[in-house]
Amino acid sequence: MPVPAFPIAPVVETERLILRPHRPADHEAYARLWADPVTVRFIGGRPFSRSESWGRILRQIGHWRVQGFGFWALEEKASGALVGEAGFHDLRRDVVPAFDGVPEAGWALAPGFHGRGLAREAVEAIHSWGDRHLGTERCVCIIEPENHASLRIARAIGYADPVETTHAGTPILLLTRPVPR
């Protein structure tokens, strides 16, 4: 297996955010994020325990080492607060049609930061990075049909051609975005 180009998440800055590697010190804020019913409403529907949140942090860190891409912690520049996460992963999901090996974009923001354009800012930043570094022809995202805010963001940055399918028994839309060359 070739050595990943990025063994840890590079730092990416936007006007209002610092996209940075997850850190063990993020655990308490991260656990609050994933324990919030609003956060998980369209992402599995079940709040995560502190232990599950810790496992997610470890997965996010490890994804960079194994795949050379992954998720960033989203830190608000003005406050230094952990406000969410965004990035790419390859979780080998049981979804038809399968998309194993294709980077899957995802994002989540703490409810107190919704409605300020931060999710769009983060998603644009990860795709700008991904367009330069993923080395693939396309990326995908999965979104529950009722998650109108995420669907708006996905469509605004070029995701299209939704395929209705399911993941873990939940209806989802699988959208695809070509990586510009």
N, C-alpha and C positions, 0 to 999 in steps of 0.2 A: 504494500500500500504506500503510495507516495506521501511525503510529509506535507501536511496542509500548509497553504500559503499564509494562513493567519492562525497561529496556535492560541492566541487570545484575541478578544475583540479589540479592534483598533478604535480609538476615540474619534468620534465624528461630532462636529458642532453645527448647530443651526442658530438662528437668531435668538431663540429662547430656550433651547435644550442642549444638553451634553449627552450624547449617546456614548456610553462607556461600558466596560466589562462589569458584570455582576460581581459583587464582593460579599464575603461572609457578613460584613457589617450591615448589609442591606436586609438581613433576615427579618427583623421585626417589622419594618415598613412593608416588605414584600409579603409577609404573612398577613398583614392587615389588608393589603390589596386583594389577595386571593381568597380571603375569608369573607369579603364583601359580596352579598347577594347580587348587587347591581353589576359588579365586575364580571361575575360568572354567569349572569343571566343567559347570555348567548354563547358561553364558552363552557359547555358541559353541564351548566345549570346547577351545580352543587359546589358550595364553598369548600375550600381546601383547608385541611388542618395545618397547624404549624409545621408538623413533620413533613407533610406532603409539599408544603411551600419550600422547605429546606431541600427536599429532593429535586424540586424544579430548579432551584438556584444551581445545584450541582449539575443537573442536566444542561442548563444553559452554558455553564462554564465548560463542561466537557464537550459540548457540541462543537465549539470552536476548535478544540484540540483534535477531534476525530474528523470533522467534515471540512474545516477551514472556513466555515461560516456559522452563523448562529444568531442569537438574540442579544440585543443591547439593553442595559438598564437605562431608563430615561430619567435624567436628572434635570429639574427646572433650574436654569441659571440663576434666576432672581432669588430663589429661596433655598436652593441646595436640596430640595425635597425629591425623593424618589417618587415619580408620578406615574410610572408604568414601565412597559417594556415593548420592544418591537424588534423584528428581525426575520430571519429565515431559518427553517429547520427541515429535516427529512426524517419524519417519524414513522415511515413505513406503515401508514394507516391502512386499515381494512376498509377501503373505499373502492367502489366500482363506478367509473373506470379508475384503475390503479394509476398512481403517479409516483411510485417509488423512484428515488434518484433525482427527482425534480424538486428544486428548492420551493418550499411552501412558506409564503409570507404570513405573518401574524402580528397582531398588535393588541394591546390592552392598556387602558388608562384608568387611574383611580377616579371614581365618580366625582370627586371634588374638582377635577380638572377638565371635565367634559364641557363642550360648548365653547371652547376658546381657540379651536383650530390647532391644538397641540398634536392631536393624533395625525391629522393630515401633514403637519410639518415633519413629524417623525417618519411617517410612511414615505413621504417624498424623499427624505434623507436616506432611508435604508435602500430604496430603489435606485437612487443615484449611485450609492456605493455598489449595490448589486449589479447594476448595468456595467460597471467597470471591472468587477472582480469575480462574479459567479461563474463565468465561462459556460453558460448554458444558453440554449435557444429560447427557453421560456421559464416562467415561474408560475406558480398557482397559489390560490388562496381558497379556503373554504369558509363560508359565512352562512349562518342561519338566515332563512328568507325574511324573518321579521326584524333583523338587525339592519334597519334602514340607514343608520349613520355609517356603519362600516361599509355597506354596499355603495353608498355615495362616494366614500373615499376611494374604494377599490376602482370604481368606474372612472373617477376623475383622473386616476393615474394610469389608466389603460387596460384594466382588467375587463374582459368581455366574454362572450360565448358561454353563459352560465349553463351548466349541466345539473339538472335536479337529481340528487342521489341521497344517500343516508350515511351517517357515521354514528356508530354506537346506538343505532335505533332512532336517531334524530334526523329529520329532514335538513339537508344542507344544499347550498349551491356551490358547485366547484367552478371557479372562474380561472381563466388563463390570461397571462400577459406575455406577449413576446418581448424578449430582451433586445433592445435596439442595438444594432451593429454599427 
